[in-house]
């Protein structure tokens, strides 16, 4: 990133909370010069001030990228202040949930290159996955730049249509919360079977983390990994008969949960 267009023309980060801070740390670690970054944030942290980036300073006229990481409810106040950068070479990359590409085009001008992204919270430890999609004005080069930036905090996938963002929200955007709740309930179930609370929680956390890592790095599918640990008439099979029940187990429950999140994402996007 040291000699990239972003390093030469500059990057503006609008909002530097947990997600913005995680991305900024990743970019700086990859060699993006601190002098090439301008951060706009009403409450800059001590960490941010110590990075050497420009904080709440006068912005470059046409930076390579404006990465929008403000909360959706702050968008109406923050985005219009950057209107002068619209309809230029500056690419706007948004990680703000529920804010459509059309909203950016209406605020900044129809000729503004816009990439919309849906990251998730494991990005805070560079273990996230982000889905991206762009308007026609942005083109392949803008998508490449956005992917390069967002890969600093995990995997990046490209969508064929913006409408898929709602399904992504239901699976990976909101998905970490489902897993956290699974950890809670596994630990509570272990406690109910006689384990001390702290031990039950340690077992649940390590089991979910380890299984996730195995699924990610194994050449075998999750289905095959499940079969591998399921002995006929054994303990795992007894549990899976409950969890895999089509009417009351994970299949029905997660279909309903993911649909509820996707439906709510559509509602928010439509105002």
MARROKOL-608717 format. One record per residue (C-alpha): residue number from 1; x, y, z. Coordinates in Angstrom, 2 decimals. Layout:
// residues N
@n = NUM | c1 = X | c2 = Y | c3 = Z .
...
This chain:
// residues 271
@n = 1 | c1 = 0.00 | c2 = 0.00 | c3 = 0.00 .
@n = 2 | c1 = 3.06 | c2 = 2.21 | c3 = 0.35 .
@n = 3 | c1 = 3.14 | c2 = 3.29 | c3 = -3.32 .
@n = 4 | c1 = -0.54 | c2 = 2.89 | c3 = -4.18 .
@n = 5 | c1 = -2.97 | c2 = 5.48 | c3 = -5.55 .
@n = 6 | c1 = -4.41 | c2 = 5.58 | c3 = -2.03 .
@n = 7 | c1 = -1.02 | c2 = 6.48 | c3 = -0.53 .
@n = 8 | c1 = -0.46 | c2 = 9.20 | c3 = -3.15 .
@n = 9 | c1 = -3.91 | c2 = 10.83 | c3 = -3.18 .
@n = 10 | c1 = -4.96 | c2 = 10.07 | c3 = 0.37 .
@n = 11 | c1 = -7.70 | c2 = 8.22 | c3 = 2.20 .
@n = 12 | c1 = -10.43 | c2 = 9.85 | c3 = 4.28 .
@n = 13 | c1 = -11.94 | c2 = 7.76 | c3 = 7.07 .
@n = 14 | c1 = -15.30 | c2 = 9.16 | c3 = 8.12 .
@n = 15 | c1 = -15.91 | c2 = 7.72 | c3 = 11.59 .
@n = 16 | c1 = -13.34 | c2 = 5.81 | c3 = 13.63 .
@n = 17 | c1 = -15.15 | c2 = 3.61 | c3 = 16.14 .
@n = 18 | c1 = -14.32 | c2 = -0.08 | c3 = 16.63 .
@n = 19 | c1 = -14.66 | c2 = -1.01 | c3 = 12.96 .
@n = 20 | c1 = -12.86 | c2 = 2.08 | c3 = 11.68 .
@n = 21 | c1 = -10.04 | c2 = 1.62 | c3 = 14.20 .
@n = 22 | c1 = -9.60 | c2 = -2.05 | c3 = 13.26 .
@n = 23 | c1 = -9.36 | c2 = -1.18 | c3 = 9.56 .
@n = 24 | c1 = -6.97 | c2 = 1.71 | c3 = 10.18 .
@n = 25 | c1 = -4.67 | c2 = -0.49 | c3 = 12.28 .
@n = 26 | c1 = -4.66 | c2 = -3.05 | c3 = 9.45 .
@n = 27 | c1 = -3.81 | c2 = -0.45 | c3 = 6.79 .
@n = 28 | c1 = -0.98 | c2 = 1.07 | c3 = 8.80 .
@n = 29 | c1 = 0.42 | c2 = -2.42 | c3 = 9.49 .
@n = 30 | c1 = 0.40 | c2 = -3.06 | c3 = 5.73 .
@n = 31 | c1 = 2.50 | c2 = 0.02 | c3 = 5.06 .
@n = 32 | c1 = -0.03 | c2 = 2.76 | c3 = 4.27 .
@n = 33 | c1 = 1.73 | c2 = 5.97 | c3 = 5.40 .
@n = 34 | c1 = 0.00 | c2 = 7.70 | c3 = 8.32 .
@n = 35 | c1 = 0.46 | c2 = 10.99 | c3 = 6.47 .
@n = 36 | c1 = -1.83 | c2 = 9.68 | c3 = 3.69 .
@n = 37 | c1 = -4.81 | c2 = 9.22 | c3 = 6.06 .
@n = 38 | c1 = -7.33 | c2 = 11.82 | c3 = 7.23 .
@n = 39 | c1 = -9.78 | c2 = 10.81 | c3 = 9.96 .
@n = 40 | c1 = -12.97 | c2 = 12.69 | c3 = 10.74 .
@n = 41 | c1 = -14.39 | c2 = 11.71 | c3 = 14.13 .
@n = 42 | c1 = -16.06 | c2 = 13.83 | c3 = 16.82 .
@n = 43 | c1 = -14.53 | c2 = 11.83 | c3 = 19.67 .
@n = 44 | c1 = -11.03 | c2 = 10.70 | c3 = 18.59 .
@n = 45 | c1 = -9.43 | c2 = 8.12 | c3 = 20.88 .
@n = 46 | c1 = -5.97 | c2 = 8.46 | c3 = 22.41 .
@n = 47 | c1 = -4.90 | c2 = 5.52 | c3 = 20.22 .
@n = 48 | c1 = -6.05 | c2 = 7.36 | c3 = 17.09 .
@n = 49 | c1 = -4.20 | c2 = 10.53 | c3 = 18.05 .
@n = 50 | c1 = -1.05 | c2 = 8.47 | c3 = 18.56 .
@n = 51 | c1 = -1.07 | c2 = 6.91 | c3 = 15.07 .
@n = 52 | c1 = 0.24 | c2 = 10.01 | c3 = 13.30 .
@n = 53 | c1 = -2.73 | c2 = 10.30 | c3 = 10.90 .
@n = 54 | c1 = -4.45 | c2 = 13.65 | c3 = 10.30 .
@n = 55 | c1 = -7.32 | c2 = 13.96 | c3 = 12.81 .
@n = 56 | c1 = -10.16 | c2 = 16.42 | c3 = 12.12 .
@n = 57 | c1 = -7.87 | c2 = 18.44 | c3 = 9.84 .
@n = 58 | c1 = -8.61 | c2 = 20.09 | c3 = 6.49 .
@n = 59 | c1 = -9.28 | c2 = 17.34 | c3 = 3.95 .
@n = 60 | c1 = -7.67 | c2 = 16.82 | c3 = 0.52 .
@n = 61 | c1 = -9.90 | c2 = 17.96 | c3 = -2.37 .
@n = 62 | c1 = -9.99 | c2 = 14.63 | c3 = -4.25 .
@n = 63 | c1 = -8.75 | c2 = 11.76 | c3 = -2.09 .
@n = 64 | c1 = -8.53 | c2 = 8.33 | c3 = -3.69 .
@n = 65 | c1 = -11.00 | c2 = 6.83 | c3 = -1.20 .
@n = 66 | c1 = -13.53 | c2 = 8.04 | c3 = 1.34 .
@n = 67 | c1 = -14.37 | c2 = 5.16 | c3 = 3.65 .
@n = 68 | c1 = -17.65 | c2 = 5.85 | c3 = 5.44 .
@n = 69 | c1 = -17.79 | c2 = 4.09 | c3 = 8.83 .
@n = 70 | c1 = -20.24 | c2 = 6.30 | c3 = 10.74 .
@n = 71 | c1 = -23.36 | c2 = 4.86 | c3 = 12.37 .
@n = 72 | c1 = -26.40 | c2 = 4.95 | c3 = 10.03 .
@n = 73 | c1 = -28.18 | c2 = 7.50 | c3 = 12.23 .
@n = 74 | c1 = -25.24 | c2 = 9.93 | c3 = 11.83 .
@n = 75 | c1 = -25.13 | c2 = 9.56 | c3 = 8.05 .
@n = 76 | c1 = -27.57 | c2 = 12.38 | c3 = 7.26 .
@n = 77 | c1 = -25.33 | c2 = 14.89 | c3 = 9.05 .
@n = 78 | c1 = -21.94 | c2 = 13.54 | c3 = 8.01 .
@n = 79 | c1 = -22.25 | c2 = 12.68 | c3 = 4.31 .
@n = 80 | c1 = -23.44 | c2 = 16.05 | c3 = 2.92 .
@n = 81 | c1 = -20.25 | c2 = 17.68 | c3 = 4.28 .
@n = 82 | c1 = -18.32 | c2 = 15.72 | c3 = 1.63 .
@n = 83 | c1 = -20.57 | c2 = 16.67 | c3 = -1.28 .
@n = 84 | c1 = -17.75 | c2 = 18.50 | c3 = -3.05 .
@n = 85 | c1 = -15.92 | c2 = 15.17 | c3 = -3.48 .
@n = 86 | c1 = -18.88 | c2 = 13.62 | c3 = -5.31 .
@n = 87 | c1 = -18.86 | c2 = 12.96 | c3 = -9.06 .
@n = 88 | c1 = -15.06 | c2 = 12.86 | c3 = -9.19 .
@n = 89 | c1 = -12.33 | c2 = 10.19 | c3 = -9.11 .
@n = 90 | c1 = -12.91 | c2 = 9.76 | c3 = -5.37 .
@n = 91 | c1 = -14.42 | c2 = 6.36 | c3 = -4.56 .
@n = 92 | c1 = -16.84 | c2 = 6.22 | c3 = -1.64 .
@n = 93 | c1 = -16.72 | c2 = 2.90 | c3 = 0.25 .
@n = 94 | c1 = -19.45 | c2 = 2.47 | c3 = 2.85 .
@n = 95 | c1 = -19.54 | c2 = -0.02 | c3 = 5.71 .
@n = 96 | c1 = -22.66 | c2 = 1.63 | c3 = 7.18 .
@n = 97 | c1 = -25.47 | c2 = -0.90 | c3 = 7.63 .
@n = 98 | c1 = -28.78 | c2 = -0.23 | c3 = 5.89 .
@n = 99 | c1 = -27.50 | c2 = 2.67 | c3 = 3.75 .
@n = 100 | c1 = -28.07 | c2 = 1.99 | c3 = 0.07 .
@n = 101 | c1 = -25.95 | c2 = 2.92 | c3 = -2.92 .
@n = 102 | c1 = -28.87 | c2 = 5.01 | c3 = -4.12 .
@n = 103 | c1 = -28.69 | c2 = 7.14 | c3 = -0.94 .
@n = 104 | c1 = -25.06 | c2 = 7.97 | c3 = -1.72 .
@n = 105 | c1 = -25.90 | c2 = 8.79 | c3 = -5.34 .
@n = 106 | c1 = -28.77 | c2 = 11.07 | c3 = -4.25 .
@n = 107 | c1 = -26.58 | c2 = 12.86 | c3 = -1.70 .
@n = 108 | c1 = -23.31 | c2 = 13.11 | c3 = -3.64 .
@n = 109 | c1 = -24.44 | c2 = 12.93 | c3 = -7.28 .
@n = 110 | c1 = -25.30 | c2 = 10.09 | c3 = -9.66 .
@n = 111 | c1 = -21.78 | c2 = 10.09 | c3 = -11.13 .
@n = 112 | c1 = -20.14 | c2 = 9.21 | c3 = -7.81 .
@n = 113 | c1 = -18.31 | c2 = 5.85 | c3 = -7.64 .
@n = 114 | c1 = -19.80 | c2 = 3.96 | c3 = -4.68 .
@n = 115 | c1 = -18.89 | c2 = 0.59 | c3 = -3.16 .
@n = 116 | c1 = -21.20 | c2 = -0.75 | c3 = -0.47 .
@n = 117 | c1 = -19.74 | c2 = -3.23 | c3 = 2.01 .
@n = 118 | c1 = -21.18 | c2 = -5.44 | c3 = 4.76 .
@n = 119 | c1 = -18.47 | c2 = -6.45 | c3 = 7.25 .
@n = 120 | c1 = -18.95 | c2 = -8.24 | c3 = 10.58 .
@n = 121 | c1 = -17.57 | c2 = -7.73 | c3 = 14.07 .
@n = 122 | c1 = -14.75 | c2 = -10.33 | c3 = 13.98 .
@n = 123 | c1 = -13.09 | c2 = -7.73 | c3 = 11.73 .
@n = 124 | c1 = -11.97 | c2 = -6.18 | c3 = 15.03 .
@n = 125 | c1 = -9.41 | c2 = -9.02 | c3 = 15.31 .
@n = 126 | c1 = -8.84 | c2 = -9.32 | c3 = 11.54 .
@n = 127 | c1 = -11.02 | c2 = -12.45 | c3 = 11.37 .
@n = 128 | c1 = -14.01 | c2 = -10.87 | c3 = 9.63 .
@n = 129 | c1 = -15.66 | c2 = -11.46 | c3 = 6.29 .
@n = 130 | c1 = -16.94 | c2 = -8.56 | c3 = 4.19 .
@n = 131 | c1 = -19.23 | c2 = -8.66 | c3 = 1.17 .
@n = 132 | c1 = -18.90 | c2 = -5.84 | c3 = -1.39 .
@n = 133 | c1 = -20.92 | c2 = -4.58 | c3 = -4.35 .
@n = 134 | c1 = -20.54 | c2 = -1.42 | c3 = -6.46 .
@n = 135 | c1 = -22.52 | c2 = 0.86 | c3 = -8.73 .
@n = 136 | c1 = -21.75 | c2 = 0.94 | c3 = -12.47 .
@n = 137 | c1 = -19.77 | c2 = 4.17 | c3 = -12.15 .
@n = 138 | c1 = -17.28 | c2 = 2.55 | c3 = -9.78 .
@n = 139 | c1 = -16.08 | c2 = -0.19 | c3 = -12.13 .
@n = 140 | c1 = -13.54 | c2 = -2.95 | c3 = -11.60 .
@n = 141 | c1 = -10.67 | c2 = -0.73 | c3 = -10.39 .
@n = 142 | c1 = -12.76 | c2 = 0.70 | c3 = -7.54 .
@n = 143 | c1 = -13.82 | c2 = -2.80 | c3 = -6.47 .
@n = 144 | c1 = -10.18 | c2 = -3.90 | c3 = -6.49 .
@n = 145 | c1 = -9.20 | c2 = -0.96 | c3 = -4.28 .
@n = 146 | c1 = -12.08 | c2 = -1.60 | c3 = -1.88 .
@n = 147 | c1 = -11.18 | c2 = -5.29 | c3 = -1.67 .
@n = 148 | c1 = -7.56 | c2 = -4.42 | c3 = -0.94 .
@n = 149 | c1 = -8.60 | c2 = -2.08 | c3 = 1.89 .
@n = 150 | c1 = -11.17 | c2 = -4.39 | c3 = 3.44 .
@n = 151 | c1 = -8.96 | c2 = -7.47 | c3 = 3.24 .
@n = 152 | c1 = -6.94 | c2 = -5.84 | c3 = 6.03 .
@n = 153 | c1 = -9.60 | c2 = -7.11 | c3 = 8.45 .
@n = 154 | c1 = -10.42 | c2 = -10.53 | c3 = 6.96 .
@n = 155 | c1 = -11.86 | c2 = -12.22 | c3 = 3.89 .
@n = 156 | c1 = -13.70 | c2 = -10.30 | c3 = 1.15 .
@n = 157 | c1 = -16.37 | c2 = -11.65 | c3 = -1.21 .
@n = 158 | c1 = -18.03 | c2 = -9.90 | c3 = -4.15 .
@n = 159 | c1 = -21.78 | c2 = -9.89 | c3 = -4.74 .
@n = 160 | c1 = -23.48 | c2 = -9.83 | c3 = -8.12 .
@n = 161 | c1 = -26.32 | c2 = -7.55 | c3 = -6.96 .
@n = 162 | c1 = -26.93 | c2 = -5.12 | c3 = -4.09 .
@n = 163 | c1 = -30.13 | c2 = -6.98 | c3 = -3.15 .
@n = 164 | c1 = -27.93 | c2 = -9.83 | c3 = -1.88 .
@n = 165 | c1 = -26.67 | c2 = -7.57 | c3 = 0.93 .
@n = 166 | c1 = -29.82 | c2 = -8.32 | c3 = 2.96 .
@n = 167 | c1 = -29.15 | c2 = -12.07 | c3 = 2.87 .
@n = 168 | c1 = -25.48 | c2 = -11.44 | c3 = 3.72 .
@n = 169 | c1 = -26.67 | c2 = -9.40 | c3 = 6.71 .
@n = 170 | c1 = -28.76 | c2 = -12.34 | c3 = 7.86 .
@n = 171 | c1 = -25.89 | c2 = -14.84 | c3 = 7.56 .
@n = 172 | c1 = -22.56 | c2 = -13.11 | c3 = 8.31 .
@n = 173 | c1 = -23.47 | c2 = -9.56 | c3 = 9.33 .
@n = 174 | c1 = -25.74 | c2 = -10.55 | c3 = 12.22 .
@n = 175 | c1 = -24.37 | c2 = -14.10 | c3 = 12.39 .
@n = 176 | c1 = -21.71 | c2 = -13.57 | c3 = 15.07 .
@n = 177 | c1 = -24.51 | c2 = -12.80 | c3 = 17.55 .
@n = 178 | c1 = -26.12 | c2 = -16.17 | c3 = 16.79 .
@n = 179 | c1 = -22.84 | c2 = -17.90 | c3 = 17.59 .
@n = 180 | c1 = -22.34 | c2 = -15.88 | c3 = 20.78 .
@n = 181 | c1 = -25.81 | c2 = -16.93 | c3 = 21.88 .
@n = 182 | c1 = -25.00 | c2 = -20.55 | c3 = 21.06 .
@n = 183 | c1 = -21.94 | c2 = -20.28 | c3 = 23.34 .
@n = 184 | c1 = -24.16 | c2 = -18.84 | c3 = 26.11 .
@n = 185 | c1 = -26.73 | c2 = -21.60 | c3 = 25.79 .
@n = 186 | c1 = -24.15 | c2 = -24.42 | c3 = 25.48 .
@n = 187 | c1 = -22.51 | c2 = -23.19 | c3 = 28.68 .
@n = 188 | c1 = -25.87 | c2 = -22.93 | c3 = 30.46 .
@n = 189 | c1 = -26.73 | c2 = -26.49 | c3 = 29.35 .
@n = 190 | c1 = -23.39 | c2 = -27.76 | c3 = 30.67 .
@n = 191 | c1 = -24.05 | c2 = -26.02 | c3 = 33.97 .
@n = 192 | c1 = -27.48 | c2 = -27.68 | c3 = 34.11 .
@n = 193 | c1 = -25.70 | c2 = -31.04 | c3 = 33.74 .
@n = 194 | c1 = -23.54 | c2 = -30.32 | c3 = 36.78 .
@n = 195 | c1 = -20.49 | c2 = -28.39 | c3 = 35.55 .
@n = 196 | c1 = -19.23 | c2 = -25.25 | c3 = 37.37 .
@n = 197 | c1 = -20.28 | c2 = -22.10 | c3 = 35.45 .
@n = 198 | c1 = -16.72 | c2 = -20.97 | c3 = 34.62 .
@n = 199 | c1 = -15.67 | c2 = -24.38 | c3 = 33.35 .
@n = 200 | c1 = -18.83 | c2 = -24.77 | c3 = 31.25 .
@n = 201 | c1 = -18.19 | c2 = -21.38 | c3 = 29.62 .
@n = 202 | c1 = -14.53 | c2 = -22.22 | c3 = 28.94 .
@n = 203 | c1 = -15.54 | c2 = -25.50 | c3 = 27.30 .
@n = 204 | c1 = -18.26 | c2 = -23.82 | c3 = 25.19 .
@n = 205 | c1 = -16.01 | c2 = -20.98 | c3 = 23.97 .
@n = 206 | c1 = -13.10 | c2 = -23.26 | c3 = 23.08 .
@n = 207 | c1 = -15.36 | c2 = -25.79 | c3 = 21.37 .
@n = 208 | c1 = -17.07 | c2 = -23.21 | c3 = 19.14 .
@n = 209 | c1 = -13.77 | c2 = -21.46 | c3 = 18.33 .
@n = 210 | c1 = -12.00 | c2 = -24.72 | c3 = 17.58 .
@n = 211 | c1 = -14.81 | c2 = -26.14 | c3 = 15.46 .
@n = 212 | c1 = -15.03 | c2 = -22.88 | c3 = 13.49 .
@n = 213 | c1 = -11.28 | c2 = -22.90 | c3 = 12.84 .
@n = 214 | c1 = -11.41 | c2 = -26.54 | c3 = 11.78 .
@n = 215 | c1 = -14.31 | c2 = -25.86 | c3 = 9.39 .
@n = 216 | c1 = -12.43 | c2 = -22.89 | c3 = 7.91 .
@n = 217 | c1 = -9.10 | c2 = -24.65 | c3 = 7.40 .
@n = 218 | c1 = -10.16 | c2 = -28.23 | c3 = 6.63 .
@n = 219 | c1 = -10.42 | c2 = -29.54 | c3 = 3.07 .
@n = 220 | c1 = -13.55 | c2 = -31.44 | c3 = 4.14 .
@n = 221 | c1 = -17.04 | c2 = -29.92 | c3 = 4.13 .
@n = 222 | c1 = -18.81 | c2 = -29.11 | c3 = 7.41 .
@n = 223 | c1 = -21.20 | c2 = -31.98 | c3 = 6.63 .
@n = 224 | c1 = -18.31 | c2 = -34.44 | c3 = 6.40 .
@n = 225 | c1 = -16.68 | c2 = -33.02 | c3 = 9.54 .
@n = 226 | c1 = -19.98 | c2 = -33.60 | c3 = 11.36 .
@n = 227 | c1 = -20.10 | c2 = -37.20 | c3 = 10.12 .
@n = 228 | c1 = -16.49 | c2 = -37.71 | c3 = 11.24 .
@n = 229 | c1 = -17.35 | c2 = -37.05 | c3 = 14.90 .
@n = 230 | c1 = -20.67 | c2 = -38.92 | c3 = 14.90 .
@n = 231 | c1 = -20.33 | c2 = -42.57 | c3 = 15.98 .
@n = 232 | c1 = -23.40 | c2 = -44.75 | c3 = 15.31 .
@n = 233 | c1 = -25.68 | c2 = -44.79 | c3 = 18.36 .
@n = 234 | c1 = -23.17 | c2 = -42.65 | c3 = 20.25 .
@n = 235 | c1 = -23.45 | c2 = -39.45 | c3 = 22.26 .
@n = 236 | c1 = -23.07 | c2 = -37.08 | c3 = 19.31 .
@n = 237 | c1 = -25.80 | c2 = -38.87 | c3 = 17.37 .
@n = 238 | c1 = -28.12 | c2 = -38.54 | c3 = 20.36 .
@n = 239 | c1 = -27.55 | c2 = -34.78 | c3 = 20.42 .
@n = 240 | c1 = -27.82 | c2 = -34.37 | c3 = 16.64 .
@n = 241 | c1 = -31.19 | c2 = -36.13 | c3 = 16.56 .
@n = 242 | c1 = -32.44 | c2 = -33.17 | c3 = 18.60 .
@n = 243 | c1 = -30.54 | c2 = -30.44 | c3 = 16.74 .
@n = 244 | c1 = -31.22 | c2 = -31.75 | c3 = 13.22 .
@n = 245 | c1 = -34.95 | c2 = -32.20 | c3 = 13.72 .
@n = 246 | c1 = -36.54 | c2 = -30.56 | c3 = 10.63 .
@n = 247 | c1 = -39.44 | c2 = -29.08 | c3 = 12.58 .
@n = 248 | c1 = -37.86 | c2 = -27.98 | c3 = 15.85 .
@n = 249 | c1 = -34.08 | c2 = -28.12 | c3 = 15.40 .
@n = 250 | c1 = -31.47 | c2 = -25.95 | c3 = 13.70 .
@n = 251 | c1 = -32.87 | c2 = -26.30 | c3 = 10.13 .
@n = 252 | c1 = -36.17 | c2 = -24.58 | c3 = 10.95 .
@n = 253 | c1 = -34.80 | c2 = -22.27 | c3 = 13.63 .
@n = 254 | c1 = -31.94 | c2 = -20.83 | c3 = 11.59 .
@n = 255 | c1 = -34.08 | c2 = -20.44 | c3 = 8.49 .
@n = 256 | c1 = -36.45 | c2 = -18.30 | c3 = 10.56 .
@n = 257 | c1 = -33.64 | c2 = -16.36 | c3 = 12.23 .
@n = 258 | c1 = -31.75 | c2 = -15.54 | c3 = 9.02 .
@n = 259 | c1 = -35.01 | c2 = -14.58 | c3 = 7.27 .
@n = 260 | c1 = -35.97 | c2 = -12.27 | c3 = 10.15 .
@n = 261 | c1 = -32.60 | c2 = -10.48 | c3 = 9.95 .
@n = 262 | c1 = -32.76 | c2 = -10.21 | c3 = 6.14 .
@n = 263 | c1 = -36.34 | c2 = -8.91 | c3 = 6.26 .
@n = 264 | c1 = -35.35 | c2 = -6.28 | c3 = 8.85 .
@n = 265 | c1 = -32.38 | c2 = -5.26 | c3 = 6.69 .
@n = 266 | c1 = -34.77 | c2 = -4.68 | c3 = 3.76 .
@n = 267 | c1 = -37.08 | c2 = -2.62 | c3 = 5.99 .
@n = 268 | c1 = -34.23 | c2 = -0.42 | c3 = 7.18 .
@n = 269 | c1 = -32.95 | c2 = 0.14 | c3 = 3.64 .
@n = 270 | c1 = -36.43 | c2 = 1.17 | c3 = 2.50 .
@n = 271 | c1 = -36.77 | c2 = 3.66 | c3 = 5.34 .
